Amino acid sequence: MDRMLRKKRHSGRKGWTWGILLLILLSFFLGACGTGQEAGTGRGAPPEGPIRQASAAQAAEDGEVRPEREIVWKEAKTGSTLEGTFQGQRDLIEAYLSRYYGALETFEEPDFSDIFASDAGDWQSLHEEMMSYLIGLRSMQRTDLRLAGYRSELVLEEAPEEQAGPQQVTLTETSIQNFAEHPEVDSVLYGIRHTFVFARENGRWLIEEHTQWDGIFWNMVRELGDGGLEGLPDPAGYFAQRRESLLEEARAESALRREDAADGEKAFSSETWEAGENGPSRNPELMPYDREAAAAYGASWVGRRNEDWWDYSRQGGNCQNFVSQCLHAGGIPMDTQGDAVWKWYGEAINDLEEGRGCSASWINVDYFYQYARENEGYGLAARTDVSYWEGDVGDVILMGPAHDLNHSVLISRVVRDKAGNTADYLIHSNTSDVKDFPVSAYPNPRQVLVRVLGWRRS
């Protein structure tokens, strides 16, 4: 696990080992979303006020003109605009991002040939196939996932050193994406880490390497193993095959959801499942679930963490811990009764019937899915056998590759077609952090709905 993603060609340059890349990406994207052993104490209310302007429509009402396409550099410590430094490398980074987002507007694959170094063909192939994968994934969905606009906010983490050889720039990106299907919604993706390595060629800077720590990049490279790029006899052929394999998996899962939707084109009816004040119920003993409260809590804690709870981001992922907090904020009580428990009182893993410790079901996707399926007594009442398209605000979607579930998200909005049928969901998530992001734009092809009915007193 200590070999380079690509062999060092220059003695003085910094580089990311393939092992470090694997471990970090594994934590961010393929963890069980919470398997750590440490936790905070207590449960506090979120602070007042939005993280950012909620939508383009609201901004217009406030007299603010939102840029449709913008790349902004920020100082890490102050958040102020970063003045022009290392301009040659900055121009290349902006050229890369402009082509990246431009391709997501048109669904036409970008040309990176003039911004990668002549000896960086492996990396160029990786990025070209990565873009083909992303465009293919978004274009196969039921809704229009082309971008109508974007804003990329870049925070510089590591500036290039004054040296003659290759130079490295590390930055963290928060992107606000407005999709054609719902351009008034700001879909926010937080904390994507980029590492660029630049080399001078014929008097100008060019990209020699680039890692982009998001799900799309990770899916392309996750099966390379310890040898990294240098172990591939035909990198272009490998990444083309990898892209097609990922798209085929996505097509298969998408087709299953389309068949599910075509089976009656059912729009969700509150009369079918809801309890209490939200509508009639088949089971009048169910206590109501405040969906809007759950979604509001989620919106408040995307892109940051509630210090009253432990953050599992570096211990497999914080996604299920975040979703459990949202459900609890919506009125679902902790459950310490019976064989199936769901609780968080402290740091120690504890699945016993007592008000101490943390149950695996609170922080782990698989265990939460098992709890939602099997709990029949006190606590959460949920269905996992309903149509994927019967979800509503505050419901949970579990996702992962076709053979696994490793990520958990909360539905924040339902996207409907002209006939009123559910066509997509917008979701909130931790690790990676997204707000009001289309779930169909995720690179996790398998997606399972957990329909929250309310909770039982006994």
C-alpha positions as CSV (number, residue, x, y, z in Angstrom):
1,M,0.0,0.0,0.0
2,D,3.0,2.3,-0.3
3,R,3.5,2.5,-4.0
4,M,2.8,5.6,-6.0
5,L,-0.4,6.1,-8.1
6,R,2.2,7.0,-10.7
7,K,5.9,6.5,-10.4
8,K,7.8,9.7,-9.4
9,R,9.6,11.1,-12.4
10,H,11.3,14.0,-10.5
11,S,13.3,13.6,-7.3
12,G,12.1,16.8,-5.6
13,R,8.4,16.7,-6.1
14,K,5.7,15.8,-3.7
15,G,3.3,13.0,-4.5
16,W,0.3,11.2,-3.1
17,T,1.0,7.5,-2.5
18,W,-1.6,5.1,-3.9
19,G,-2.0,3.7,-0.4
20,I,-2.9,7.0,1.1
21,L,-5.3,7.7,-1.7
22,L,-7.0,4.3,-1.3
23,L,-7.4,4.7,2.5
24,I,-8.8,8.2,2.3
25,L,-11.2,7.5,-0.6
26,L,-12.2,4.3,1.1
27,S,-13.2,6.3,4.2
28,F,-15.1,8.9,2.2
29,F,-17.0,6.7,-0.2
30,L,-17.0,3.0,0.6
31,G,-17.1,3.0,4.4
32,A,-20.0,1.6,6.4
33,C,-21.0,5.2,7.1
34,G,-20.1,5.0,10.7
35,T,-18.2,2.2,12.4
36,G,-16.0,4.2,14.8
37,Q,-15.7,3.8,18.5
38,E,-15.8,7.4,19.7
39,A,-18.7,9.7,20.2
40,G,-19.7,13.0,21.8
41,T,-22.5,13.4,24.4
42,G,-25.9,15.0,24.2
43,R,-28.1,16.3,21.5
44,G,-28.3,20.0,20.8
45,A,-30.5,22.1,18.5
46,P,-29.0,23.5,15.3
47,P,-28.1,27.2,15.2
48,E,-30.5,29.6,13.5
49,G,-30.0,30.9,10.0
50,P,-29.3,29.2,6.6
51,I,-25.8,28.1,5.6
52,R,-26.2,29.8,2.2
53,Q,-28.9,31.5,0.1
54,A,-31.5,28.8,-0.4
55,S,-32.3,29.2,-4.1
56,A,-31.8,31.4,-7.2
57,A,-35.5,32.4,-6.9
58,Q,-35.1,33.6,-3.4
59,A,-31.9,35.4,-4.4
60,A,-33.8,37.2,-7.1
61,E,-36.5,38.3,-4.6
62,D,-33.7,39.7,-2.4
63,G,-32.3,41.7,-5.4
64,E,-29.2,39.5,-5.7
65,V,-28.1,38.5,-9.1
66,R,-26.6,35.1,-9.1
67,P,-23.8,34.3,-11.5
68,E,-24.7,31.5,-13.8
69,R,-21.1,30.3,-14.3
70,E,-18.4,31.3,-11.8
71,I,-15.2,30.0,-10.3
72,V,-14.1,31.9,-7.1
73,W,-11.0,31.5,-5.1
74,K,-11.2,31.8,-1.3
75,E,-8.6,32.2,1.5
76,A,-8.6,29.1,3.8
77,K,-8.4,31.1,7.1
78,T,-10.5,34.2,6.3
79,G,-12.8,33.1,3.5
80,S,-12.0,36.3,1.7
81,T,-11.3,36.3,-2.1
82,L,-7.8,35.0,-2.9
83,E,-5.8,37.5,-4.8
84,G,-4.0,36.5,-8.0
85,T,-1.0,34.3,-7.2
86,F,0.6,31.4,-9.1
87,Q,-1.4,32.6,-12.0
88,G,-0.2,30.1,-14.6
89,Q,-1.4,27.1,-12.5
90,R,-4.6,28.9,-11.5
91,D,-5.4,29.4,-15.2
92,L,-5.0,25.7,-15.8
93,I,-7.2,24.7,-12.8
94,E,-9.9,27.1,-14.0
95,A,-9.6,25.8,-17.5
96,Y,-10.1,22.2,-16.2
97,L,-13.1,23.1,-14.1
98,S,-14.7,25.3,-16.8
99,R,-14.5,22.3,-19.2
100,Y,-15.7,19.9,-16.6
101,Y,-18.9,21.9,-15.8
102,G,-19.3,23.0,-19.4
103,A,-19.5,19.3,-20.4
104,L,-22.2,18.8,-17.7
105,E,-24.2,21.6,-19.3
106,T,-24.1,20.2,-22.8
107,F,-23.4,16.5,-22.2
108,E,-20.7,16.8,-24.8
109,E,-17.4,15.2,-23.7
110,P,-14.6,17.8,-23.1
111,D,-11.2,18.0,-24.8
112,F,-8.4,18.0,-22.2
113,S,-5.6,17.4,-24.7
114,D,-4.1,20.9,-24.5
115,I,-4.0,21.2,-20.7
116,F,-2.3,17.8,-19.8
117,A,1.4,17.4,-20.2
118,S,2.7,15.3,-23.1
119,D,3.9,12.5,-20.7
120,A,0.6,12.5,-18.7
121,G,-1.4,10.5,-21.3
122,D,-2.5,8.0,-18.6
123,W,-4.0,10.7,-16.5
124,Q,-5.6,12.3,-19.5
125,S,-7.3,9.0,-20.4
126,L,-8.5,8.6,-16.8
127,H,-10.2,12.0,-16.9
128,E,-11.7,11.6,-20.3
129,E,-13.3,8.3,-19.4
130,M,-14.3,9.7,-16.0
131,M,-16.2,12.5,-17.8
132,S,-17.8,10.0,-20.3
133,Y,-18.9,8.0,-17.2
134,L,-20.4,11.0,-15.5
135,I,-22.2,12.3,-18.6
136,G,-23.5,8.8,-19.4
137,L,-24.7,8.3,-15.8
138,R,-26.6,11.6,-15.8
139,S,-28.0,11.3,-19.3
140,M,-29.7,8.0,-18.6
141,Q,-31.9,9.3,-15.8
142,R,-35.6,10.2,-16.0
143,T,-35.0,13.9,-15.2
144,D,-33.0,16.5,-17.1
145,L,-29.7,16.5,-15.2
146,R,-27.9,18.9,-17.5
147,L,-26.6,22.0,-15.6
148,A,-28.2,25.3,-16.0
149,G,-25.5,27.0,-14.1
150,Y,-22.9,26.5,-11.4
151,R,-20.6,28.2,-8.9
152,S,-17.3,26.6,-7.9
153,E,-15.8,27.9,-4.7
154,L,-12.1,26.9,-4.3
155,V,-10.3,27.1,-1.0
156,L,-6.5,26.8,-1.3
157,E,-5.0,24.3,1.1
158,E,-1.4,24.0,-0.3
159,A,0.2,26.5,-2.7
160,P,3.0,25.6,-5.1
161,E,6.5,26.1,-3.9
162,E,9.1,28.3,-5.6
163,Q,11.1,25.6,-7.4
164,A,12.1,24.7,-10.9
165,G,10.5,21.3,-11.0
166,P,6.9,20.1,-10.8
167,Q,4.7,21.9,-8.4
168,Q,1.7,20.8,-6.4
169,V,-1.6,22.6,-5.6
170,T,-4.1,21.2,-3.2
171,L,-7.5,22.8,-2.8
172,T,-11.0,22.0,-1.5
173,E,-14.0,22.8,-3.7
174,T,-17.6,23.5,-2.8
175,S,-19.8,23.5,-5.9
176,I,-23.3,24.9,-6.2
177,Q,-25.0,23.3,-9.2
178,N,-28.3,24.3,-10.7
179,F,-29.9,21.5,-12.7
180,A,-32.1,22.1,-15.8
181,E,-34.9,20.1,-14.2
182,H,-35.1,22.5,-11.2
183,P,-32.8,25.5,-11.9
184,E,-34.2,27.4,-8.9
185,V,-32.7,24.9,-6.5
186,D,-29.1,25.3,-5.3
187,S,-27.8,21.7,-5.2
188,V,-24.6,22.0,-3.1
189,L,-21.7,19.5,-3.0
190,Y,-19.2,20.2,-0.2
191,G,-15.6,19.5,0.4
192,I,-14.3,17.9,-2.8
193,R,-10.5,17.8,-2.5
194,H,-8.4,18.3,-5.6
195,T,-4.6,17.7,-5.9
196,F,-3.0,19.0,-9.0
197,V,0.7,18.4,-10.0
198,F,2.0,20.8,-12.7
199,A,5.1,20.7,-14.8
200,R,6.5,23.2,-17.3
201,E,6.6,22.2,-20.9
202,N,7.7,24.5,-23.7
203,G,7.6,27.5,-21.5
204,R,4.1,26.9,-20.0
205,W,2.5,25.1,-17.1
206,L,0.6,21.9,-17.9
207,I,-1.2,19.3,-15.7
208,E,0.9,16.3,-15.0
209,E,-1.4,14.6,-12.4
210,H,-4.8,15.3,-10.9
211,T,-6.8,13.5,-8.2
212,Q,-10.4,14.5,-7.6
213,W,-11.7,12.9,-4.4
214,D,-15.3,12.3,-5.4
215,G,-17.4,9.2,-6.1
216,I,-17.0,9.4,-9.9
217,F,-13.1,9.5,-9.7
218,W,-13.1,6.8,-7.0
219,N,-15.3,4.4,-9.0
220,M,-12.9,4.7,-11.9
221,V,-9.7,3.9,-9.9
222,R,-10.9,1.8,-6.9
223,E,-9.9,-1.5,-8.5
224,L,-6.4,-0.6,-9.6
225,G,-4.8,-2.1,-6.5
226,D,-1.4,-1.2,-5.1
227,G,0.3,-0.8,-8.4
228,G,-1.8,2.2,-9.4
229,L,-1.5,3.5,-12.9
230,E,2.0,2.3,-13.4
231,G,0.8,-1.3,-13.3
232,L,-1.5,-0.9,-16.3
233,P,-0.1,-2.1,-19.6
234,D,-2.9,-0.2,-21.5
235,P,-4.4,2.5,-19.2
236,A,-6.6,4.0,-22.0
237,G,-8.1,0.5,-22.7
238,Y,-8.5,-0.2,-19.0
239,F,-10.4,3.0,-18.2
240,A,-12.6,2.7,-21.3
241,Q,-13.5,-0.8,-20.1
242,R,-14.0,0.4,-16.6
243,R,-16.3,3.2,-17.7
244,E,-18.5,0.8,-19.7
245,S,-18.6,-1.7,-16.8
246,L,-19.8,1.0,-14.4
247,L,-22.4,2.4,-16.9
248,E,-23.7,-1.1,-17.6
249,E,-24.2,-1.6,-13.8
250,A,-26.0,1.7,-13.7
251,R,-28.2,0.9,-16.7
252,A,-29.3,-2.3,-15.1
253,E,-30.3,-0.7,-11.8
254,S,-31.9,2.2,-13.6
255,A,-33.9,-0.2,-15.7
256,L,-35.2,-1.9,-12.5
257,R,-36.4,1.5,-11.2
258,R,-38.0,2.4,-14.5
259,E,-39.9,-0.9,-14.4
260,D,-41.0,-0.1,-10.9
261,A,-42.2,3.3,-12.0
262,A,-44.0,1.9,-15.1
263,D,-45.9,-0.6,-12.9
264,G,-48.9,1.7,-12.4
265,E,-46.9,5.1,-12.5
266,K,-47.9,5.5,-8.9
267,A,-47.6,8.9,-7.3
268,F,-47.3,8.7,-3.5
269,S,-50.6,9.0,-1.7
270,S,-50.6,10.2,1.9
271,E,-53.7,8.2,2.5
272,T,-51.7,5.0,2.0
273,W,-49.2,5.1,4.8
274,E,-49.3,8.2,6.9
275,A,-50.2,8.4,10.6
276,G,-51.5,11.0,12.9
277,E,-52.0,14.6,11.8
278,N,-50.4,14.0,8.4
279,G,-53.3,11.9,7.1
280,P,-55.3,8.7,7.7
281,S,-53.5,5.5,8.7
282,R,-54.0,1.8,8.3
283,N,-52.6,1.6,11.9
284,P,-54.1,4.3,14.1
285,E,-51.6,3.3,16.9
286,L,-48.7,4.8,14.9
287,M,-47.4,8.1,16.2
288,P,-46.7,10.8,13.6
289,Y,-43.3,11.6,12.1
290,D,-42.5,15.3,11.4
291,R,-40.9,15.0,8.0
292,E,-40.3,18.7,7.6
293,A,-38.5,18.9,10.9
294,A,-36.2,16.0,9.9
295,A,-35.4,17.7,6.6
296,A,-34.8,21.1,8.2
297,Y,-32.4,19.5,10.7
298,G,-30.6,17.8,7.8
299,A,-30.3,21.1,5.9
300,S,-28.7,22.8,9.0
301,W,-26.0,20.2,9.4
302,V,-24.8,19.6,5.8
303,G,-21.3,21.0,5.3
304,R,-20.6,21.1,9.0
305,R,-21.2,19.0,12.1
306,N,-23.3,19.2,15.3
307,E,-20.8,19.1,18.1
308,D,-23.3,17.5,20.4
309,W,-22.8,14.3,18.4
310,W,-19.7,12.4,17.5
311,D,-18.5,12.9,13.9
312,Y,-17.6,9.6,12.2
313,S,-16.4,11.1,8.9
314,R,-12.9,9.7,9.4
315,Q,-14.0,6.4,10.8
316,G,-15.9,5.0,7.9
317,G,-18.3,7.8,7.2
318,N,-20.9,10.0,9.0
319,C,-23.8,9.3,6.7
320,Q,-25.9,6.9,8.8
321,N,-25.2,8.8,12.0
322,F,-26.4,12.0,10.2
323,V,-29.6,10.3,8.9
324,S,-30.3,8.8,12.4
325,Q,-30.0,12.3,13.9
326,C,-32.5,13.6,11.2
327,L,-35.0,10.9,12.0
328,H,-34.7,11.6,15.7
329,A,-35.2,15.4,15.0
330,G,-38.4,14.4,13.3
331,G,-39.7,12.7,16.4
332,I,-38.6,9.1,16.1
333,P,-37.5,8.1,19.7
334,M,-34.5,6.1,20.5
335,D,-35.3,2.4,21.0
336,T,-33.8,0.4,23.9
337,Q,-36.6,-2.2,24.0
338,G,-36.5,-5.7,22.5
339,D,-33.9,-7.4,20.4
340,A,-33.8,-4.6,17.8
341,V,-32.4,-1.4,19.3
342,W,-31.6,2.0,17.8
343,K,-29.9,4.5,20.1
344,W,-27.1,6.9,20.7
345,Y,-26.1,7.9,24.3
346,G,-22.4,7.9,24.2
347,E,-19.2,6.5,22.6
348,A,-19.2,2.9,23.4
349,I,-20.8,0.4,21.0
350,N,-23.6,-1.2,22.9
351,D,-26.5,-3.2,21.5
352,L,-28.0,-4.0,24.9
353,E,-31.5,-2.9,26.1
354,E,-30.2,0.0,28.1
355,G,-29.8,3.8,27.9
356,R,-26.0,3.7,27.4
357,G,-23.7,3.6,24.5
358,C,-24.4,3.6,20.7
359,S,-26.1,0.9,18.8
360,A,-24.6,-0.4,15.5
361,S,-28.0,0.4,13.8
362,W,-27.5,4.1,14.6
363,I,-24.2,4.5,12.7
364,N,-24.0,1.6,10.3
365,V,-26.0,1.3,7.0
366,D,-26.4,-2.5,7.0
367,Y,-27.5,-2.6,10.7
368,F,-29.9,0.3,10.2
369,Y,-31.5,-1.4,7.2
370,Q,-31.9,-4.6,9.3
371,Y,-33.5,-2.5,12.1
372,A,-35.9,-0.8,9.7
373,R,-36.9,-4.1,8.2
374,E,-37.3,-6.1,11.4
375,N,-38.4,-3.8,14.2
376,E,-42.0,-4.5,15.1
377,G,-42.2,-3.2,18.7
378,Y,-41.4,0.2,20.2
379,G,-39.7,2.8,18.1
380,L,-39.3,3.3,14.3
381,A,-42.1,1.9,12.1
382,A,-40.9,1.6,8.5
383,R,-41.4,-0.3,5.3
384,T,-38.6,-1.5,3.0
385,D,-40.7,-3.5,0.6
386,V,-42.7,-0.6,-1.1
387,S,-42.1,0.9,-4.5
388,Y,-38.9,3.1,-4.8
389,W,-41.2,5.9,-6.1
390,E,-43.4,6.0,-3.0
391,G,-40.9,8.1,-1.0
392,D,-41.6,11.5,0.6
393,V,-39.6,14.2,2.4
394,G,-37.9,12.7,5.5
395,D,-37.7,9.1,4.1
396,V,-34.4,7.4,3.7
397,I,-32.6,6.0,0.7
398,L,-29.8,3.5,1.1
399,M,-27.4,3.0,-1.8
400,G,-24.2,1.5,-3.0
401,P,-22.9,-0.7,-5.8
402,A,-25.2,-3.4,-7.1
403,H,-23.9,-6.0,-4.6
404,D,-23.8,-3.8,-1.5
405,L,-25.4,-0.9,0.5
406,N,-22.9,1.5,2.0
407,H,-24.4,4.9,2.0
408,S,-27.4,6.5,3.6
409,V,-29.2,9.8,2.6
410,L,-32.4,11.7,3.6
411,I,-35.0,12.9,1.1
412,S,-35.3,16.7,1.3
413,R,-37.7,17.2,-1.7
414,V,-39.7,15.1,-4.2
415,V,-39.3,15.9,-7.9
416,R,-42.5,15.2,-9.8
417,D,-43.2,15.0,-13.6
418,K,-46.1,16.9,-15.3
419,A,-48.5,14.1,-14.5
420,G,-47.7,14.3,-10.8
421,N,-45.7,11.1,-10.6
422,T,-42.4,11.0,-8.7
423,A,-39.5,11.3,-11.1
424,D,-36.6,11.9,-8.7
425,Y,-35.6,12.9,-5.2
426,L,-33.4,15.7,-3.8
427,I,-31.5,14.6,-0.8
428,H,-29.3,15.7,2.1
429,S,-26.2,13.7,3.1
430,N,-23.0,13.6,5.1
431,T,-19.7,12.1,3.9
432,S,-19.8,13.2,1.2
433,D,-21.8,16.2,2.2
434,V,-24.5,17.3,-0.2
435,K,-27.6,19.5,0.1
436,D,-30.7,19.3,-2.1
437,F,-28.7,17.1,-4.5
438,P,-30.5,14.9,-7.1
439,V,-30.2,11.3,-5.9
440,S,-30.2,10.1,-9.5
441,A,-26.9,12.0,-10.0
442,Y,-25.2,9.8,-7.5
443,P,-22.7,7.2,-8.8
444,N,-24.2,4.5,-6.5
445,P,-26.4,2.5,-8.9
446,R,-28.3,0.4,-6.3
447,Q,-30.8,2.5,-4.3
448,V,-33.4,1.3,-1.8
449,L,-36.2,3.3,-0.2
450,V,-36.9,3.0,3.5
451,R,-40.4,4.4,3.9
452,V,-40.9,5.9,7.4
453,L,-44.4,5.4,8.7
454,G,-44.0,6.9,12.1
455,W,-43.2,5.2,15.4
456,R,-44.9,2.7,17.8
457,R,-45.4,3.2,21.5
458,S,-45.1,-0.5,22.1
